Amino acid sequence: MNNEVLLKVENLSKKFCKDLKTSLWYGVKDLASGLSGNRNERELRPQEFWAVKDISFELRRGECLGLIGHNGAGKSTLLKILNGLINPDAGKVTIKGRVGALIELGAGFNPILSGRENIYNNGAILGFTRKEIDQKVEEIIDFAEIREFIDMPVQNYSSGMKVRLGFAVAAQMEPDVLIVDEVLAVGDLGFVLKCFKTIDTILPKTAIVFVSHGMPMVSKICNKIILMDHGKAQFQGENVGKAIDLYYTRFANNESNVIFSDNSVLLQKIELLNVRGYISDIPQLEWQDDFVLLIELKIESLIEIPEFYIVISDKEQRPVALLKPNTESSDLKIENGFIKVEISHRKIQLSKGTYSINFTAITMKSKAPILRINNALSFQMIYEEEIWPPFLLNVKFENVN
């Protein structure tokens, strides 16, 4: 019974039209061709595009599928098909048991009814009797932490209150299949942590489809993953870490972003040396390799050596390290209108993942900024284990008496 397939998706596809008038005309034609049996739902017409294209997977009890991808990749469309909000153009969805869904803020709530009334409505839709809902309603209200507002119309709830009530109903009703979209990002940190603790508790009895842009959470709870890109599965399988690497690699390919420049210096080159290889033009280092960075600046009007601030940011774009500035380096020189400097750090102990470098140059005396570039360079650390803290520090274990 525990190995039972609760959710089966077979070659699921959905197309949309970019133009409303054209979409309405296609709808009329589809209705007519549907009656005559001549409709070909797998061909695109002018102004149409695939929001979801040929997606297939199976999900069993105790499995959590992560859906990741950029905005517009097709994740929310796929969830709406799974929840029955829209019909696919092709393919088949088979779901066994009750489905709890939290895919849009306030979806499934009647705004003019109170929170309590909406609990009963949602429970009835899931197939629970009033007596069964009576046994769960107090637990749902306590979990949502909105008891003093539970008899107020939902249209007066804040976005955070709607998320609290929506997740409480979806999770506490103990569905066989739970569908959770990015809406948890609206809640406060304490409640989000409470939600994930609940997901850990119900996962052995439930199949979960989880959509998020927060890769640490995806890595923590998902044992299957689909990386979507323009409606298609770019990567699919059980190697969650590989899919997350591919996800971050896509954003690491963005061009450098010059935030500020007074045009006294121009960045000619920033390059990581001593690399192991490249993935999609992104240099790769292994854990404990020497980190060697080459920077070349063209001097337009500066007469002194600038001070360099090089910040390394992690996959979530949080600064994790600052390379010690060159305040004590007296041997750097301007030669033929250029500064060419090699910056090295021995045995770097960043954990596996993709990192980016933000570069800032300021005047040594007045500390005035002259150049700042975000994401001047991206690089990838290679290691066999997937961990989320940004540093994996090498240590020595010894017995002591």
VOGU-3710 file (C-alpha; in Angstrom, 3 decimals, decimal comma):
1> mnnevllkve> 0,000/0,000/0,000  2,879/2,363/0,855  4,314/1,853/-2,645  1,047/2,866/-4,312  1,221/5,445/-7,110  -0,951/8,366/-5,966  -0,221/10,769/-8,819  0,482/9,750/-12,413  1,060/12,301/-15,178  1,322/11,087/-18,774
11> nlskkfckdl> 2,537/13,327/-21,623  0,787/16,385/-20,237  0,664/19,456/-22,497  -1,083/22,828/-22,344  -0,907/25,698/-24,831  -2,018/29,305/-24,548  -2,561/32,112/-27,033  -0,784/35,464/-26,651  -3,673/37,463/-28,153  -7,154/37,524/-26,550
21> ktslwygvkd> -9,175/38,000/-29,756  -7,244/35,233/-31,497  -7,719/33,016/-28,447  -11,498/33,524/-28,537  -11,582/32,712/-32,259  -9,537/29,548/-31,692  -11,951/28,601/-28,913  -14,899/28,791/-31,307  -13,021/26,750/-33,924  -11,979/24,159/-31,328
31> lasglsgnrn> -15,563/23,798/-30,195  -16,684/23,169/-33,770  -13,824/20,805/-34,606  -14,349/18,998/-31,308  -17,883/18,170/-32,336  -16,654/16,740/-35,618  -13,658/14,985/-34,043  -11,072/16,733/-36,247  -9,222/18,722/-33,582  -5,447/18,248/-33,392
41> erelrpqefw> -4,465/19,469/-29,935  -0,732/18,846/-30,427  -0,175/21,422/-33,177  0,558/25,081/-32,485  -1,250/27,783/-34,418  -0,107/31,397/-34,933  0,152/33,326/-31,615  0,119/30,083/-29,563  2,883/28,728/-27,337  3,371/25,693/-25,104
51> avkdisfelr> 3,078/26,586/-21,402  3,544/22,886/-20,561  4,865/20,345/-23,061  5,032/16,534/-22,702  5,519/16,315/-18,922  5,358/12,809/-17,422  6,072/11,490/-13,916  4,800/9,193/-11,159  4,611/10,042/-7,474  4,145/7,526/-4,678
61> rgeclgligh> 3,251/7,900/-1,019  6,241/9,280/0,862  7,738/10,992/-2,199  8,131/14,738/-2,666  8,604/16,140/-6,164  10,261/19,537/-6,456  9,290/21,708/-9,412  11,892/24,404/-10,074  12,584/26,838/-12,899  12,546/30,511/-13,784
71> ngagkstllk> 9,355/32,595/-13,763  7,269/31,604/-16,780  8,781/28,111/-17,010  5,339/26,488/-16,692  5,328/25,424/-13,031  2,109/27,163/-11,973  0,289/26,041/-15,141  1,241/22,442/-14,386  -0,019/22,794/-10,809  -3,341/24,226/-11,977
81> ilnglinpda> -3,794/21,235/-14,287  -2,984/18,835/-11,429  -5,523/20,588/-9,199  -8,226/20,554/-11,903  -8,411/24,327/-12,297  -7,641/24,120/-16,028  -7,832/21,276/-18,530  -4,811/20,064/-20,506  -4,776/20,105/-24,299  -3,149/16,685/-24,346
91> gkvtikgrvg> -2,113/14,010/-21,907  -3,649/12,485/-18,808  -3,563/13,014/-15,028  -4,542/10,238/-12,613  -4,842/11,052/-8,902  -5,871/8,611/-6,172  -7,308/9,932/-2,928  -7,858/13,423/-1,572  -5,945/16,407/-2,917  -4,956/19,406/-0,812
101> alielgagfn> -3,685/22,390/-2,752  -2,134/25,722/-1,891  -1,288/27,119/-5,301  -2,521/30,716/-5,269  -3,066/33,230/-2,513  -6,672/32,860/-1,380  -7,535/30,293/-4,066  -10,457/28,138/-2,973  -11,699/30,698/-0,457  -15,019/32,494/-0,746
111> pilsgreniy> -14,077/36,081/0,175  -17,426/37,020/1,689  -17,499/34,001/4,009  -15,617/33,854/7,290  -12,462/31,826/7,818  -14,436/29,242/9,786  -17,043/28,887/7,026  -14,294/28,473/4,457  -12,762/25,660/6,501  -16,065/23,772/6,286
121> nngailgftr> -16,415/24,556/2,560  -12,921/23,286/1,763  -13,387/20,214/3,929  -16,640/19,360/2,139  -14,916/19,736/-1,254  -12,260/17,261/-0,072  -15,006/14,785/0,793  -15,103/15,124/4,586  -18,396/14,959/6,472  -19,390/17,808/8,778
131> keidqkveei> -18,682/15,570/11,769  -15,157/14,875/10,498  -14,524/18,595/9,951  -15,860/19,335/13,463  -13,100/17,098/14,813  -10,407/18,996/12,889  -11,610/22,607/12,922  -10,049/23,614/16,263  -6,720/22,058/15,260  -6,808/23,992/11,968
141> idfaeirefi> -7,598/27,291/13,725  -4,804/26,742/16,259  -2,297/25,910/13,533  -3,239/29,009/11,496  -2,821/31,230/14,594  -5,706/33,506/13,564  -8,322/32,553/16,185  -9,363/36,141/16,930  -10,070/36,708/13,209  -11,544/33,313/12,316
151> dmpvqnyssg> -15,132/34,614/12,145  -14,198/37,640/10,040  -14,738/37,608/6,234  -11,678/36,288/4,389  -11,721/39,349/2,083  -10,491/41,364/5,095  -7,537/39,028/5,760  -3,981/40,083/5,048  -1,952/37,990/2,586  -0,121/36,368/5,505
161> mkvrlgfava> -3,394/35,387/7,193  -4,672/33,821/3,961  -1,474/31,767/3,678  -1,797/30,633/7,293  -5,383/29,515/6,837  -4,763/28,003/3,399  -1,835/25,877/4,541  -3,613/24,865/7,751  -6,614/23,579/5,774  -4,486/21,918/3,077
171> aqmepdvliv> -2,170/20,127/5,510  -4,365/19,380/8,523  -6,996/17,650/6,388  -4,327/14,948/5,805  -4,645/14,727/2,007  -3,189/11,874/-0,012  -1,670/14,389/-2,443  -0,519/17,828/-1,284  0,292/20,546/-3,828  2,222/23,556/-2,508
181> devlavgdlg> 3,233/26,569/-4,603  5,567/29,478/-3,807  2,867/31,162/-1,682  4,657/30,062/1,515  7,186/32,821/0,767  4,506/35,328/1,865  4,386/34,006/5,433  6,670/35,118/8,256  9,747/33,008/9,030  8,328/31,400/12,170
191> fvlkcfktid> 5,227/30,168/10,369  7,210/28,989/7,317  9,437/26,863/9,563  6,293/25,499/11,206  4,913/24,590/7,768  8,039/22,693/6,787  8,027/20,830/10,090  4,444/19,794/9,292  5,493/18,709/5,778  8,205/16,507/7,337
201> tilpktaivf> 5,547/14,954/9,596  2,921/14,207/6,930  5,295/13,240/4,091  5,439/9,499/4,932  1,652/9,315/4,402  1,399/11,776/1,512  2,713/12,487/-1,983  3,805/16,120/-2,252  4,369/18,378/-5,252  6,406/21,358/-4,083
211> vshgmpmvsk> 7,207/24,508/-6,085  9,764/26,974/-4,760  12,563/29,341/-5,731  14,195/28,577/-2,367  16,691/25,878/-3,239  17,690/25,042/0,371  14,090/24,020/1,093  13,856/22,055/-2,171  17,078/20,255/-1,287  15,823/19,506/2,214
221> icnkiilmdh> 12,432/17,959/1,507  12,413/16,760/-2,130  13,607/13,329/-3,253  12,542/13,823/-6,888  12,876/16,902/-9,055  11,889/18,427/-12,388  13,710/21,503/-13,692  11,338/23,210/-16,131  12,303/25,593/-18,914  9,751/27,056/-21,354
231> gkaqfqgenv> 7,228/24,352/-20,478  9,562/21,386/-20,943  11,489/19,229/-18,477  15,101/20,355/-18,875  16,163/17,855/-16,188  14,175/15,177/-14,376  15,130/12,515/-11,876  16,254/11,810/-8,313  19,525/13,758/-8,447  18,179/16,888/-6,759
241> gkaidlyytr> 21,638/18,435/-6,390  22,366/18,228/-10,130  19,064/19,913/-11,015  19,775/22,720/-8,545  23,252/23,197/-10,032  21,698/23,519/-13,502  19,145/26,000/-12,130  21,848/28,226/-10,649  24,053/27,883/-13,743  21,304/29,519/-15,816
251> fannesnvif> 21,398/32,648/-13,664  25,188/32,649/-13,415  25,332/33,247/-17,179  23,911/36,768/-16,784  26,143/39,549/-18,071  28,132/41,699/-15,649  26,152/44,491/-14,057  28,060/47,772/-13,780  26,464/49,546/-10,829  28,768/52,581/-10,722
261> sdnsvllqki> 31,736/53,989/-12,633  33,341/57,422/-12,683  35,246/56,353/-15,853  38,652/56,849/-14,251  39,312/53,103/-14,547  37,808/50,435/-16,803  37,707/46,725/-16,095  39,454/45,002/-18,998  39,573/41,475/-17,650  38,552/39,435/-14,622
271> ellnvrgyis> 39,489/35,788/-14,860  39,760/32,820/-12,529  43,035/30,937/-13,009  43,961/27,412/-11,915  40,534/26,054/-12,938  39,595/22,386/-13,380  37,260/22,919/-16,324  34,131/24,758/-17,442  30,364/24,150/-17,426  28,400/26,489/-19,715
281> dipqlewqdd> 31,452/28,824/-19,741  31,512/28,913/-15,921  34,934/28,014/-14,431  35,077/25,147/-11,934  37,271/24,640/-8,879  37,485/21,678/-6,529  37,295/21,993/-2,773  40,699/23,062/-1,344  42,083/24,207/-4,700  44,025/27,460/-4,678
291> fvllielkie> 41,773/30,390/-5,587  43,658/32,617/-8,044  41,962/35,663/-9,553  43,427/37,817/-12,335  42,173/41,411/-12,635  43,259/43,882/-15,309  42,216/47,539/-15,178  42,774/50,222/-17,816  43,647/53,565/-16,244  41,972/56,568/-17,832
301> slieipefyi> 42,650/59,343/-15,293  43,567/57,743/-11,968  47,044/58,550/-10,587  47,088/56,227/-7,561  46,591/52,509/-7,021  42,953/51,889/-6,023  41,839/49,738/-3,119  40,159/46,509/-4,228  37,151/44,993/-2,453  36,209/41,559/-3,769
311> visdkeqrpv> 33,121/39,969/-2,251  32,112/36,345/-2,877  28,330/35,732/-2,801  26,663/32,328/-2,547  23,944/30,722/-4,671  21,250/32,765/-2,893  23,220/35,983/-3,656  24,170/36,451/0,007  27,702/37,774/0,657  29,700/35,026/2,372
321> allkpntess> 33,326/36,214/2,167  35,466/39,293/1,589  38,981/38,927/0,192  41,290/41,057/2,331  41,740/44,428/0,580  45,154/45,549/-0,661  45,612/48,244/1,991  49,031/46,857/2,962  50,290/46,011/-0,553  52,892/48,559/-1,644
331> dlkiengfik> 54,338/46,716/-4,650  51,375/47,168/-7,011  52,143/49,508/-9,912  50,513/51,209/-12,889  52,411/50,134/-16,004  51,727/51,504/-19,504  48,290/52,704/-18,406  47,218/49,360/-16,901  47,057/47,670/-13,527  47,390/43,911/-13,768
341> veishrkiql> 47,080/42,115/-10,459  46,866/38,476/-9,368  45,004/37,800/-6,120  45,372/34,388/-4,499  43,925/32,510/-1,548  45,307/29,090/-0,656  43,116/26,025/-0,261  39,661/27,560/-0,616  37,065/25,785/1,517  33,795/26,950/-0,005
351> skgtysinft> 31,222/24,145/-0,160  29,787/22,737/-3,373  27,723/25,179/-5,426  27,759/28,235/-7,664  29,227/31,526/-6,439  29,587/35,017/-7,874  32,112/37,797/-7,401  31,231/41,454/-6,807  34,113/43,822/-7,519  34,575/47,319/-6,095
361> aitmkskapi> 37,467/49,760/-6,494  37,835/52,848/-4,291  40,513/55,518/-3,951  43,100/54,627/-1,316  43,175/58,040/0,410  39,667/59,484/0,197  37,861/56,104/0,022  35,676/57,434/-2,798  34,158/54,697/-5,012  35,349/54,716/-8,622
371> lrinnalsfq> 34,030/51,380/-9,966  31,551/48,791/-8,767  30,452/45,700/-10,693  28,016/43,088/-9,403  28,354/39,528/-10,681  31,620/40,368/-12,420  32,407/36,639/-12,518  30,684/33,399/-11,547  32,370/30,133/-10,647  31,381/26,680/-9,437
381> miyeeeiwpp> 32,841/24,680/-6,580  32,950/20,905/-7,100  32,568/18,449/-4,220  30,889/15,070/-3,861  28,543/16,075/-1,014  25,636/18,521/-1,248  25,542/20,844/1,762  23,950/24,274/2,165  26,265/26,138/4,548  28,635/28,130/2,302
391> fllnvkfenv> 31,816/26,836/3,941  33,087/23,291/4,394  36,062/23,788/6,711  38,781/21,167/6,823  39,397/19,911/10,360  41,478/17,347/12,218  40,024/14,872/14,728  42,301/13,533/17,464  41,763/11,451/20,578  42,509/13,259/23,835
401> n> 43,206/11,771/27,220
//
